[in-house]
Amino acid sequence: MPASPEPAGTRALSLYLRALWDVAPRLTTLPAANDVARPILGIEGSRPVLHLPALGDDALQRARAAHAAAHLSFGGEPFERARLKPVQRALLEILEDARVEWLAMQALPGLRRLWAPHHVADASWGNGAEALLARLSHCLFDPAHEDGHAWMAKVRGLFFTPQGGLALETPAQLREAASRLGNDVGQMRLRLNPGGWQVEPVAYRDDNHHLWVRDEKLPPSATPLEQELPDADGASGDDDADTTFERPPPQGTPGSDAGDAAASVLQIESALRTVTYPEWDRLIGRARPDWCTVIETPAPRARTSAVRAGLERHLARTVRLLQAAAVSDRRPTQGRSKDGDLLHTGALIDAGIARRAGHEPERRLYRDSAARVEVIDVLLLIDTSASTALTLPSGRTVLEALREAALLAAAALEATGHRCTVQAFASDTRHRVRVQRVKDREEMACDEAVLARAGGLVSAGSTRMGAALRHATAQLPARSRSLILLLTDGEPHDVDIHDPRYLTEDLAHALADARRAGIAVACLHSAPDGASSALRRVFHSGSYVALPGAARLAQTLLMQMQAARGKS
């Protein structure tokens, strides 16, 4: 049954659109049996067609028609779907809806009164993916609306100029913004159901299928509305699953059914131990005791061939460079030797006294020039959060680069007489900070079990660095030669924190606690977009450096060990 022809009741709307915008889409009413509650705009024929739901008073129908006219007047060419995940497509639709409405309201300010009653989403709707997108629509429609969510402020900063103008003007800018914001949603561990999500506000905005280039590979729809109506079950017809975004984090408090581990983004199969640590709350100016729960687990095992190949490719050279650097850095001991380059002052005095007393003087008159190895305890802490799945220009993922650097450093440190531990961390709210044991102190970095655990690391979760650092600090002997090397690609972040300063300031306090315990902490970053300004602020000069290649790793390790010895 085709859509009904233009009824007499829509004549007033046709005149309204022609008077305001000089556009004349054909207006039709959706069949009474059709349960689609939103308008559908078709632009592929010689004349645009606006299919309007039968239900709705005059004001609602004008709101629907005016929104469609804004697309016809200010819209551009359809977007390609390629390389955009469902949540990124949803965000692009929201941004484009907001863009055309902003332009329309600049031309006709009275339209705000027509659309404003339908924007009601606020913080009370919750923090689920669908709720956040509805709240975002409201925030972009009304720049004066106070939502309180830090992410909303970030999106407004992208969408508007500091002067209140429109910052996203071109299709490329819109697409780039949608891609970046989709990654934010992924970092928040929110899952969008593309089949169940609808454009908000549903009442007057159309379904936006006209924003996309038609995919000829998809089977034709059985519905009669220009073969473009959505399926009856609400499926989008797009069968590429959004695999980037995991299940939502557990809600509730520890011990409640709502926080079931099976629903968590982090897989924790067998906990070795659970420890709680404080966390600094900048808003109250003190640490919250026993606030974060660290769950220590063994890392899962995987095949070792790729991990071993990377280690063997660079190990001999790194050990040789580290040994050479250590020799140039060695300190003469106070011991005595029969030969050497430097005379031992005490030995000369003792020899003079012995001669005067008529005794045979000691022949060991030189300083012992052998390098004295100051054994250092090093704990390498690898960030395995979701962002480390990003592919670097070299073709490797960030996690693969961090893992190889950690194992190479561990093996080289062991070969030069130091003790080394390797662990990995990620988080899923303060209740679940997972620390995986990759290499214990008594194991060797090249052991098959260690390589298997390293190969089993996967990218998932967020980056609650403060809790992970406190756990690492607790494992090292205080007031000893100890060093923690944090290998990361980003900065502190977790799904239950939206204040961008909160976790960074907590990390600063965790660093201060470690240093008060006599433990040096350094950060080797592998950020594809460059150094993190937040981490640069909290780490001391020289202790925040780019992750070096194999050729420079030895020198970087030596520099950080000098800091651990308290050497300038």
Legacy VTK file of the C-alpha trace (Angstrom):
# vtk DataFile Version 3.0
C-alpha trace
ASCII
DATASET POLYDATA
POINTS 568 float
0.000 0.000 0.000
1.683 3.232 -1.061
1.854 6.339 1.048
-1.293 8.349 0.749
-1.330 11.272 -1.684
-1.019 14.798 -0.390
-4.157 15.353 1.694
-6.078 18.562 1.909
-5.092 18.986 5.567
-1.452 19.535 4.603
-2.142 22.474 2.326
-1.574 24.943 5.161
1.796 23.312 5.869
2.778 23.576 2.207
2.008 27.286 2.223
3.887 27.657 5.520
7.052 26.075 4.097
6.895 28.011 0.866
6.457 31.288 2.735
9.324 30.650 5.150
11.887 28.846 3.023
10.621 28.788 -0.535
10.746 24.988 -0.457
7.907 22.801 -1.644
8.318 19.153 -0.648
5.415 16.864 -1.381
3.650 16.224 1.916
2.068 12.847 2.591
0.586 11.158 5.620
1.950 7.807 6.699
-0.563 4.948 6.464
-2.686 4.614 9.574
-1.409 1.056 10.097
2.194 2.228 10.084
3.532 2.479 13.638
6.487 4.714 12.715
6.216 7.655 15.122
8.557 10.057 13.363
8.639 11.852 10.035
10.540 10.433 7.068
12.162 12.760 4.549
12.975 11.422 1.100
15.175 13.481 -1.216
16.077 11.062 -3.995
13.331 11.850 -6.472
12.793 14.939 -8.568
10.875 16.463 -5.680
11.514 15.879 -1.956
8.809 13.981 -0.099
8.029 14.488 3.588
6.029 11.636 5.117
4.313 12.878 8.273
2.828 10.744 11.059
-0.943 11.023 11.226
-0.918 11.916 14.908
0.018 15.379 16.091
-1.527 18.802 16.559
-0.881 21.756 14.278
2.120 23.015 16.296
3.812 19.598 16.207
3.231 19.229 12.473
4.739 22.687 11.905
7.762 21.696 14.025
8.201 18.552 11.910
7.849 20.423 8.643
10.193 23.240 9.723
12.902 20.755 10.718
12.669 19.006 7.354
12.824 22.388 5.625
15.998 23.218 7.564
17.605 20.070 6.112
16.444 20.983 2.613
17.706 24.552 2.957
21.008 24.062 4.782
21.901 20.394 4.285
24.615 19.103 1.996
25.469 15.931 0.137
24.753 12.598 1.859
27.502 11.114 4.013
29.324 7.861 3.312
28.774 5.215 5.991
32.213 3.665 5.512
34.520 3.499 8.549
31.906 4.918 10.912
30.573 2.731 13.683
26.898 2.960 14.701
27.558 5.282 17.628
29.617 7.594 15.401
26.819 7.676 12.824
24.332 8.519 15.573
26.547 11.362 16.748
26.985 12.674 13.221
23.184 12.750 12.837
22.827 14.689 16.095
25.506 17.176 15.039
23.930 17.678 11.611
20.446 18.125 13.109
21.838 20.721 15.507
23.777 22.452 12.714
20.850 22.918 10.338
18.555 24.008 13.179
21.139 26.527 14.411
21.378 28.017 10.918
17.594 28.053 10.604
17.198 29.844 13.942
19.784 32.424 12.919
17.568 33.234 9.954
14.236 32.879 11.795
14.693 33.200 15.586
11.031 32.426 16.212
11.657 28.784 15.314
13.234 28.290 18.747
9.805 28.640 20.377
8.455 26.021 17.976
11.099 23.378 18.752
12.043 24.157 22.374
9.086 22.373 24.086
10.313 19.048 22.698
13.816 19.293 24.217
13.343 17.975 27.736
16.212 15.491 28.218
18.372 16.331 31.237
20.569 14.695 33.864
17.566 12.907 35.377
17.448 10.719 32.247
20.606 8.966 33.438
23.993 8.211 31.882
23.166 5.404 29.475
24.195 5.787 25.840
20.702 6.653 24.577
20.114 9.081 27.459
23.435 10.869 26.883
22.663 11.324 23.193
19.237 12.770 24.016
20.824 15.118 26.546
23.393 16.115 23.932
20.628 17.085 21.497
19.192 19.381 24.165
22.584 20.922 24.978
23.346 21.720 21.338
19.863 23.090 20.708
20.018 25.388 23.739
23.552 26.612 24.575
22.201 28.116 27.819
20.908 24.775 29.106
22.886 23.581 32.155
23.399 19.831 32.052
26.367 19.403 34.390
28.029 16.557 32.483
31.651 17.295 31.579
31.291 15.558 28.206
28.477 17.929 27.208
30.785 20.867 27.800
33.426 19.195 25.639
30.991 18.687 22.744
29.786 22.277 22.986
33.414 23.358 22.815
33.754 21.483 19.524
30.412 22.589 18.091
30.481 26.304 18.954
33.194 28.924 18.639
34.187 30.888 21.773
32.071 33.750 20.401
28.989 31.530 20.148
29.161 30.944 16.414
29.103 27.652 14.564
32.473 25.857 14.586
31.491 22.745 12.601
30.624 23.975 9.135
31.869 21.388 6.650
31.041 17.685 6.200
34.666 16.801 6.954
34.566 18.718 10.244
31.307 17.030 11.237
32.651 13.591 10.414
35.884 14.167 12.318
33.994 15.438 15.367
31.611 12.464 15.298
34.547 10.076 15.105
36.317 11.674 18.073
33.170 11.847 20.177
32.358 8.237 19.365
35.734 7.300 20.831
34.754 9.205 23.983
31.590 7.139 24.270
33.733 4.040 23.895
36.019 5.223 26.695
32.924 5.615 28.884
32.107 1.941 28.177
28.619 2.762 26.928
26.954 0.487 24.421
24.489 1.900 21.908
21.869 -0.425 20.471
21.700 0.855 16.873
18.454 -1.003 16.251
16.652 0.510 19.220
18.058 4.033 19.149
15.958 6.832 17.683
16.797 10.413 16.869
15.818 12.727 19.716
13.497 14.488 20.094
11.513 11.684 18.423
8.368 13.794 18.215
9.473 16.187 15.477
12.855 15.190 14.022
12.859 12.860 11.029
14.683 9.537 10.918
17.719 11.001 9.063
18.026 8.171 6.567
18.373 10.874 3.893
21.704 11.934 5.437
23.393 8.767 4.174
24.395 7.475 0.777
22.161 4.550 -0.085
23.933 1.218 0.367
23.117 -0.762 -2.770
24.481 -3.936 -1.170
21.632 -4.004 1.330
18.502 -5.946 0.309
15.502 -3.806 -0.649
12.936 -3.162 2.048
9.554 -4.830 1.754
7.825 -1.708 2.993
6.262 0.505 0.332
7.512 3.907 1.456
10.018 4.529 -1.352
11.608 1.217 -0.217
13.287 3.157 2.579
11.234 2.707 5.737
13.005 0.992 8.629
12.265 -2.638 9.306
9.276 -3.329 11.468
11.442 -4.535 14.343
13.450 -1.311 14.337
16.615 -2.835 12.901
18.766 -0.466 10.999
19.520 -2.828 8.160
23.179 -2.293 8.853
24.710 -5.589 9.836
28.129 -4.375 10.884
28.213 -4.838 14.612
29.750 -2.183 16.806
32.509 -4.187 18.421
34.388 -1.246 19.912
32.137 -0.667 22.871
31.870 -3.103 25.705
29.110 -3.724 28.215
28.273 -0.884 30.581
30.244 -0.843 33.825
28.559 -2.414 36.828
26.274 -0.066 38.709
25.827 -0.030 42.454
28.216 -0.768 45.266
30.467 -3.735 45.974
28.482 -6.701 47.124
25.312 -5.712 45.292
23.844 -7.849 42.569
24.029 -4.905 40.181
27.800 -5.083 40.152
27.993 -8.627 38.824
31.500 -9.314 37.538
30.110 -11.123 34.536
28.783 -7.831 33.230
32.054 -5.995 33.587
34.229 -4.815 30.765
37.249 -6.395 32.499
37.454 -10.166 32.635
38.584 -11.326 36.080
38.647 -15.094 36.171
40.647 -15.826 39.325
41.585 -13.144 41.816
44.830 -13.760 43.685
44.052 -11.045 46.210
41.952 -7.923 46.658
43.301 -4.737 48.260
41.714 -1.342 48.894
43.542 1.974 48.623
42.659 5.604 49.314
41.957 8.078 46.526
42.422 11.828 46.624
39.209 13.804 46.101
40.116 17.298 45.014
36.584 18.578 45.671
36.759 17.878 49.415
40.521 18.382 49.675
41.336 15.048 51.299
41.796 11.369 50.546
38.815 9.043 50.724
39.994 5.982 52.685
39.589 2.481 51.213
37.995 4.010 48.128
39.472 1.979 45.259
39.515 -1.796 45.034
42.513 -3.354 43.288
42.017 -6.939 42.156
45.267 -8.752 41.463
45.081 -11.601 38.957
47.466 -13.685 36.860
47.579 -12.580 33.245
45.957 -15.093 30.866
48.301 -17.047 28.627
48.615 -17.007 24.851
51.053 -18.118 22.155
54.569 -16.845 22.648
56.067 -16.850 19.150
55.390 -13.186 18.291
56.391 -11.969 21.751
59.603 -13.999 21.746
60.543 -12.828 18.240
60.325 -9.176 19.236
62.344 -9.779 22.387
65.114 -11.761 20.700
65.428 -9.224 17.880
66.661 -6.463 20.191
67.751 -8.088 23.466
71.476 -8.635 22.837
72.018 -5.079 21.599
70.040 -3.551 24.479
71.958 -5.540 27.105
75.281 -4.583 25.501
74.345 -0.882 25.442
73.082 -0.959 29.010
76.281 -2.633 30.218
78.425 -0.090 28.363
76.409 2.788 29.778
76.665 1.323 33.264
80.471 1.115 33.009
80.721 4.808 32.155
78.446 5.515 35.104
80.230 3.289 37.599
81.402 4.522 40.969
84.809 3.544 42.343
84.485 1.579 45.566
86.450 2.221 48.723
88.181 -1.190 48.318
91.923 -1.613 47.700
93.688 -3.278 44.788
97.254 -4.153 43.829
96.897 -2.267 40.544
94.694 0.394 39.089
94.527 3.992 37.881
93.829 5.807 41.152
95.911 5.623 44.337
93.963 4.868 47.500
94.618 7.681 50.000
93.968 5.552 53.052
96.217 2.780 51.747
99.100 5.237 51.237
98.784 6.525 54.801
98.654 2.997 56.174
101.744 2.047 54.114
103.679 5.038 55.473
102.792 4.147 59.037
103.805 0.522 58.446
107.209 1.540 57.066
107.923 3.822 60.034
106.995 0.992 62.335
109.351 -1.351 60.502
106.586 -3.520 59.065
106.069 -4.706 55.511
103.560 -2.276 53.950
100.351 -3.468 52.330
100.815 -3.802 48.569
97.224 -2.920 47.701
97.765 0.806 47.175
95.195 1.483 44.467
91.447 1.979 44.493
89.429 -0.984 43.345
88.206 0.224 39.939
85.648 -2.526 39.435
82.193 -1.167 38.807
80.025 -1.504 41.854
76.577 -2.743 40.886
73.923 -1.003 42.928
71.044 -3.421 42.655
67.745 -1.679 41.966
64.238 -3.091 42.302
62.304 -2.094 39.169
58.558 -2.576 38.662
57.337 -2.078 35.089
53.628 -1.183 34.950
51.921 -1.557 31.545
48.719 0.332 30.681
46.322 -2.090 28.919
43.281 0.202 28.667
41.059 0.160 25.580
42.947 2.978 23.867
46.066 0.800 23.582
44.311 -1.157 20.826
45.033 1.759 18.469
47.304 0.877 15.553
50.533 2.856 15.258
52.068 3.927 11.912
54.463 0.984 12.258
51.515 -1.408 11.983
51.757 -2.565 15.594
49.204 -1.711 18.241
50.133 0.572 21.115
49.818 -2.391 23.493
52.270 -4.450 21.433
54.796 -1.596 21.556
54.386 -1.147 25.328
54.604 -4.893 25.955
57.780 -5.312 23.907
59.453 -2.355 25.602
58.568 -3.701 29.063
59.896 -7.197 28.360
63.035 -5.857 26.698
63.692 -3.562 29.650
63.075 -6.388 32.133
65.445 -8.770 30.347
68.171 -6.131 30.012
67.869 -5.109 33.670
68.141 -8.728 34.789
71.207 -9.260 32.618
72.923 -6.347 34.370
72.150 -7.583 37.880
68.919 -5.822 38.824
65.619 -7.236 40.100
62.534 -6.717 37.978
58.751 -7.246 38.112
56.262 -6.696 35.272
52.559 -6.026 35.815
49.689 -4.663 33.714
46.667 -2.647 34.757
43.289 -1.352 33.601
40.145 -0.244 35.415
36.370 -0.332 35.274
35.250 2.174 37.946
36.816 2.500 41.370
35.403 -0.886 42.366
37.435 -2.825 39.787
41.036 -1.808 39.187
42.598 -4.937 37.728
46.334 -5.568 38.087
47.670 -8.550 36.126
50.915 -10.235 37.137
53.025 -10.838 34.041
56.451 -11.479 35.595
57.268 -11.987 39.257
60.630 -10.997 40.690
62.029 -14.528 40.830
61.130 -15.279 37.194
63.240 -14.449 34.152
61.823 -12.278 31.384
62.589 -14.912 28.746
60.801 -17.713 30.615
58.096 -19.359 28.539
55.447 -18.695 31.200
56.299 -14.978 31.301
56.138 -14.637 27.515
52.819 -16.510 27.458
51.311 -14.132 30.019
52.634 -11.120 28.124
51.074 -12.459 24.936
47.747 -12.859 26.727
47.374 -9.159 27.537
44.432 -7.499 25.774
43.266 -3.900 25.502
40.159 -3.208 27.594
38.922 -0.889 30.296
40.088 2.515 31.486
43.181 4.045 33.103
42.898 4.683 36.867
46.603 5.326 37.304
46.578 6.485 40.918
45.220 3.212 42.294
47.570 1.134 40.121
50.550 3.229 41.238
49.649 2.874 44.933
49.465 -0.891 44.477
52.881 -0.920 42.788
54.364 1.259 45.536
53.086 -1.121 48.213
54.998 -4.007 46.622
58.428 -2.349 46.681
60.629 -2.019 49.764
60.548 1.517 51.129
63.764 3.523 51.521
65.548 1.243 49.076
66.823 1.616 45.529
63.430 1.182 43.855
61.940 2.425 40.605
58.470 2.211 39.063
58.315 2.649 35.285
54.807 3.401 34.021
54.327 2.619 30.313
51.198 4.268 28.918
49.643 5.933 25.892
47.308 8.351 27.611
46.329 9.960 30.865
44.128 9.081 33.861
40.546 8.259 32.913
37.695 6.094 34.162
34.048 5.673 33.311
32.715 6.838 36.679
34.683 10.115 36.670
33.777 13.056 34.432
35.830 15.779 36.132
38.975 15.938 33.931
41.128 17.091 36.880
39.982 14.538 39.467
42.089 11.509 38.511
45.077 13.626 37.455
45.247 15.221 40.900
44.846 11.810 42.525
47.810 10.584 40.446
49.861 13.556 41.636
49.179 12.562 45.260
50.026 8.910 44.535
53.338 10.057 43.011
54.092 12.172 46.068
53.363 9.202 48.355
55.760 7.003 46.369
58.525 9.583 46.468
58.087 10.056 50.215
58.634 6.304 50.512
61.936 6.698 48.652
60.634 5.160 45.422
61.349 6.885 42.112
58.560 6.916 39.510
58.945 7.616 35.794
56.569 7.508 32.848
57.415 6.318 29.344
54.605 7.428 27.056
53.676 6.122 23.632
50.902 8.572 22.781
50.228 8.685 19.001
48.909 12.247 19.370
51.893 13.456 21.372
52.635 13.974 25.025
49.857 14.362 27.569
49.868 17.830 29.103
48.193 16.421 32.226
50.935 13.838 32.816
53.684 16.305 31.969
52.417 18.524 34.782
52.443 15.831 37.479
55.742 14.099 36.643
59.034 15.749 37.501
61.245 17.045 34.705
63.133 14.167 33.142
60.790 11.500 34.507
58.213 11.861 31.709
59.747 10.854 28.381
58.622 9.405 25.080
58.918 5.644 24.837
62.261 5.158 23.067
63.064 2.690 20.357
65.255 -0.299 21.113
68.403 1.666 20.240
67.743 4.268 22.960
66.033 2.113 25.562
69.269 1.342 27.439
70.166 5.012 27.878
66.630 5.813 29.026
66.734 2.998 31.588
70.091 4.197 32.905
68.798 7.756 33.245
65.821 6.604 35.296
67.980 4.312 37.463
70.227 7.264 38.225
67.138 9.064 39.493
66.269 6.033 41.628
69.748 6.226 43.206
69.181 9.890 43.935
71.883 10.896 41.455
71.528 14.193 39.622
LINES 1 569
568 0 1 2 3 4 5 6 7 8 9 10 11 12 13 14 15 16 17 18 19 20 21 22 23 24 25 26 27 28 29 30 31 32 33 34 35 36 37 38 39 40 41 42 43 44 45 46 47 48 49 50 51 52 53 54 55 56 57 58 59 60 61 62 63 64 65 66 67 68 69 70 71 72 73 74 75 76 77 78 79 80 81 82 83 84 85 86 87 88 89 90 91 92 93 94 95 96 97 98 99 100 101 102 103 104 105 106 107 108 109 110 111 112 113 114 115 116 117 118 119 120 121 122 123 124 125 126 127 128 129 130 131 132 133 134 135 136 137 138 139 140 141 142 143 144 145 146 147 148 149 150 151 152 153 154 155 156 157 158 159 160 161 162 163 164 165 166 167 168 169 170 171 172 173 174 175 176 177 178 179 180 181 182 183 184 185 186 187 188 189 190 191 192 193 194 195 196 197 198 199 200 201 202 203 204 205 206 207 208 209 210 211 212 213 214 215 216 217 218 219 220 221 222 223 224 225 226 227 228 229 230 231 232 233 234 235 236 237 238 239 240 241 242 243 244 245 246 247 248 249 250 251 252 253 254 255 256 257 258 259 260 261 262 263 264 265 266 267 268 269 270 271 272 273 274 275 276 277 278 279 280 281 282 283 284 285 286 287 288 289 290 291 292 293 294 295 296 297 298 299 300 301 302 303 304 305 306 307 308 309 310 311 312 313 314 315 316 317 318 319 320 321 322 323 324 325 326 327 328 329 330 331 332 333 334 335 336 337 338 339 340 341 342 343 344 345 346 347 348 349 350 351 352 353 354 355 356 357 358 359 360 361 362 363 364 365 366 367 368 369 370 371 372 373 374 375 376 377 378 379 380 381 382 383 384 385 386 387 388 389 390 391 392 393 394 395 396 397 398 399 400 401 402 403 404 405 406 407 408 409 410 411 412 413 414 415 416 417 418 419 420 421 422 423 424 425 426 427 428 429 430 431 432 433 434 435 436 437 438 439 440 441 442 443 444 445 446 447 448 449 450 451 452 453 454 455 456 457 458 459 460 461 462 463 464 465 466 467 468 469 470 471 472 473 474 475 476 477 478 479 480 481 482 483 484 485 486 487 488 489 490 491 492 493 494 495 496 497 498 499 500 501 502 503 504 505 506 507 508 509 510 511 512 513 514 515 516 517 518 519 520 521 522 523 524 525 526 527 528 529 530 531 532 533 534 535 536 537 538 539 540 541 542 543 544 545 546 547 548 549 550 551 552 553 554 555 556 557 558 559 560 561 562 563 564 565 566 567
